[in-house]
Amino acid sequence: MKKFINNVDDLLVESLSGFAAAHADLVELHLEPHFITRKNKAENKVAIISGGGSGHEPLHSGYIGYGMLDAACPGYVFTSPSPDQMLAAAEAVHAGKGVLFIVKNYAGDVMNFEMAAEMLPFDNATVLTSDDVAVENSTYTTGRRGVAGTVIVEKAVGSLAETGADLAACKALGDKVNSRTASMGVALTSCTVPAAGRPTFDMGELELEMGVGIHGEPGRRRESMRNADAIVADLVAAILEDLKPARGTEVLLLINGFAATPLMELYLLYNSAAKLLQAQGLVISRSLVGNYTTALDMAGASITVCLLDDEIRQHWDSPVHTAALRWQR
């Protein structure tokens, strides 16, 4: 294993410390338990909190700031954060209108966030993201996995919370965005978890994993390598089969890298996916290409489609200022 690491046991704290120092104008790091909050606490709004295992950066810490998250709880690599992290984060950012947890649908995350929610002394609710169409059930989940579509949920809900909307409205929007979002990923290589020191699974030079998860867990099937258009056709077909959008539907198209795929290739994937969606009569009015929900050093990518309506589009377009996502409209 060849990585920029001093000591595996210190990796998380050293990385979080570097992130907090690099973005000291936006975030504040808290240790023991580990969590990250906005630099300046927001007032009179629903507090939006997410989290999960590290290794998916910039998810979730990179989305702390105006228009998205109030706090994030990072676990160790591919390991759920603990309930005490979630409790401490909630107590730090609660602003009198309740707390909304945004949780990817993995068994450990769901269990620990539920435990934290039960112990909170103030109103709270949870949005469970489950956009991955590759599998319905696996060892890691209680149903469909939450993957890159989580970014869209966090952006929309974070925007609504900034308007002063109540907890029920924020949860309703999160659930709606999740129900209108579907993702499918493909891996060309495995990732290497630092503590393990070797690739999670073995893959031949001429093989790919179709429907892979963001922890390197298996997908739908192992296949032979082929050209990009053929790979994208399978990914898009699975997404459209799930969403069943009507012709003329306006969509957001997200091409997400798993960290080791060059932007040149990600934009090629966008080009291929856009042609297929447009051929189905869909209107791509919003797009995003880059590394937004990664899997350590995995080569691969995922495609996410979100069916837009006026409400979702409005909250996607609204201003956001975080380390990894920022724009003014």
N, C-alpha and C positions, 0 to 999 in steps of 0.2 A: 504494500500500500504506500503510495506516494502522495502525501497531502501536507498542507501548511498547518502543522499541529505541533504544539509544544508537549502537551500531555493530554491524553484523551479525556481524563477526568476533569480537566480544566477548560476544555473546549467551549462549552456552553457559556460559562461566565466570561471568558475572555472575548468571545464573539459578541455577547450582549453588551459588554463594556465598550467595545469598539463602536458598535452601532449607536449606543447612547452618546458617546463622545462626538461622533461624526454628525449627529443630528440633535445636538444639545439645545438648539432653538425650538425643537418640536417635541422632544420626549424626555422623560425622566425614568431612570432605571432604579428598581427596588430589588434588593436581594434578601434571601432567606425570610420569607419565600420569594421566588423570582417572579416579578411581573413588571410591565412597562406601562406608563401612563402618559397622557398629554402633559406637556410642560406646564401649561396653565389650565387648571381645572375648569371645565365648562360648567355653567350654572343654569338652573331651571330647564333641564332637558332630561330625557331618558338617557341613561348611560348605556352605551353599546360596548359590549365586551366579547372578545373572541379569544381563541387560543388553540393550542394543539402541540404536537411534537415538533421540535426544531428539524431543520433540514428542508423546509419548504419555502424558505425566504424568497421574496419579501413577505409572504403570508406568515404570520399575521402582524408582526411588529411594524413592518413597513407601511401599514395602513392606519397607523395611529395619527390622528390629527383632525383638523377641521373637515367636516363633511364625511367622516368615516368613523373610526373607532375611538373610544375614550381610553381603552386599556386592552392589553393582550397578555396572555399567560403562556409563556413558552415552556414546554416540557423538554426533556432530553431528546436526543435524536430519535424521531419516529416513536416517541413515548408520550402518552397523555400527561398533561399537567395534573397536579394534585388538587383536591378540593380546597386545601388551605391557600394555595395560590389564587384560586378563583374568589374565595371569600375576601382575602386581603385586597385584591384588585377592586372588587365590588365596593367594599367599604371606603376605598380611597377615592373612587370617582362618582359614587352615588350623589345625585344632585337634587333629590327630593321628588323625582318623578318615576322612580323605579329603575330596574336594570333589565336589559335585554341581552341574553346570551345568544351568540351565533355559533353553532356547534356543528362541525363536520360529522357525518354519520359513521363513526367508528366506535366499536363497543367500549373501549376504555374512555374515550372522550365523553361519550353519552353518560356512562355510569358516573364519572367524577363530576361532571357538570350538574347532573341530577342531585348528587349528594350535596354539592355546594348550594344549589337552589333551595333545597329543603332546610338548610341551616340559616339562610339569609333572613334578617329581621324586617325586610321591607319588600314591597311588591317586586315580582320578577316574572319573566317569561322567557321562553326559549324558541328560537328558530333552528330547525334541524335541516342542514343542507344535504341533498341527496341527488345530485345532478348526474352522476356517472351511470350511463346506460349499459356499461359493459357487463355488469353482474347484478343479480337481484339479491343474492346472499353470498357471504363468504365467511371465512374464519374471523376476519377482522371487523365485520360490520353487523349491524342489526337490520340490514336491508341494503338499499343502494348506497354506494359510497358518496361522500361529499368531496368534490375536487375543485377545479378552477372556477366553477360557477359560484363558489363561495365569495369570490371577489366582487361579483356583480351584486349579490345579496348585501354584502357589507357596504358597498357604495350607495345603493338605493336607500337602505334603512338608515345609514348614517346621515344622508341628506335630509330625510324626513325628520329625524330626531332634532336636527338643527333648527327646524321651524317651530319647535315647541310642541309637536304632536305628542299624544299620550302613548302609554305603553301598549295598549290594545291596537292602536293604529299602526305602530311600528312593527309589531309582530305580524299583523295582517299583511302588510306590504312585504315583509320578508318571506312569509309563506307563499304569497302570490308569485314573487320573483322566482323562488325555488321551483314552483310548479310549472313555470314557463321556461325553464332552463334545462338544457341537456348537454352532456359532455361525453367524449370518448377519446381515449389516449392510445398511443402506440409507443413502444420502446425499441430502440435499436441496440442498446446495451443495458446491463444491470447497473444499479448504483452500489456503492461500497459504503456500508455503515462503518464509521471509524472504529467503534468498539469491536466490531467483528474482524476488520482488517482484510476482508476479501469480498468479492462480489456476492450479492444476495442470491443470485441464480446464475447458472452458466448458460450462455447463449452462443451458438455458432456464428461464425463470421458472415454467413449468408442466411441468418435467421432474424426474425423480429417477433415481438410479443404483442399481439393485437388485443387491446382492451386492458392494458396494464394499469395497475393502481399507482398512486404517488408514493408508496412505500416500497415499490418494487415487487408487490405481490402479484401473482399471476393474473392474466386477463382471460379472454375468451378462448384463445388458442395460440399455439406456436405455429408460425408460418414461414414460408420462404421469402426472402427479401425480393422486392420488386420495385417498379418505378413509383415515383411519388404520386402521380395521378391515380394509380390503382389503389394505393394505400389510402389516400384521401377519400376516394369513392366509397370504400368500406366504412370509414369513420362517419362520413356524412350520411350514408344510407342508414346506419344504426341510429343516428340522432334524429333524422326525419321520421323514421319508423316510430320513434318514441313520441315526438312532439305532434306529428300529423298536422303541420300548419297549412292553412288555406292559402291559395295563391293570392298574392298581393299583400301578404303579411309583412310587416316591417320587423327587421331583426337586428340584433347586435351580434357581430361575429368576433369571437376572441380566439386567436391562435396563441397558445401558451407553450412556452418551452420548458423542458424539464431541467435545464441548466447547462447542458453540454452540447446543445444544438445551435449552430451559428444563426444569427439573424437573417443572413442570406437565405438559408433554408426555410426559416419560419415564414418569411415573406413569400417564398415560392409556394409553401403550403397554403398561405392565404389566397394567393392567386388561383390555385386549383380549387379550393373550397368555395370561393366566391363565384366562380363560373358554374359550379354545380348547383349552388343555392339559387342563383339567378335563373338558371335553366328550369328550376321548379317554380318560377314565378315569385320568388321571395325578394324583398327589397332590403338591401343591406344599407341601413342609414347610419349605423354606428359601428366602429371597429376598434380593436386593440390587438397589437402584436408585440410579443416579448416574453420575458420570464416573469410570470406573476404568481405561479404556484409550482414550485420546483420540487425536485426529488434528488437532492444532493448533487451527484455528478452524473446522473443518468442522461444518456443521449436519447432523445425522443421528444414528443410533443403531444398536445391534446387540442381538440377542437371543441369549442363551446358555442352554442347558439342560444340566445335568449329572445323570446318573442316579445317585442315591445308593445306597449300601449302608451297613451299620453302620460299617465302617471309615472310609469317606469322610465320613459324617455326623459321626462322632466328631472327626475332625481339622478339619472345617470349624467345629465348635462350640467347639473348644478356645480358650483365651485367646490374644489377639494384641494387640501394642502397637507400632504403627508410626505414621508420620505420617498415612497415608491410611486405615488400617483398624485399628480397635481395639475390642475388647470383652472382657468377662469372662463366663464361663458357670459 
